[in-house]
Amino acid sequence: MAAGHLSAEQVEQLPIVLDEAVARLAPYALLLVDAFAIPEEILDRYPIARFPDKSKQSTPGALLTELSGHG
């Protein structure tokens, strides 16, 4: 809103629009995840589908750094 990109009414509608988008994408979730082709050994180290275990949390962006080969 501050930059004039969204009106107050649009901001109020964001939760509804987000819920609708999630509902429309939900049937395709597994297909979308598979499209990223993240190797299982990386998914095992970064259990993104579960609640985070605080004792095993890494730094923000660690998964992206590892995937990009810069880690």
ABEGO torsion letter per residue (X at the ends): XAAGABBAAAAAAAAAAAAAAAAAAAAAAAAAAAAAGBBAAAAAABBAABBBBAAABBBBGAAAAAAAGAX
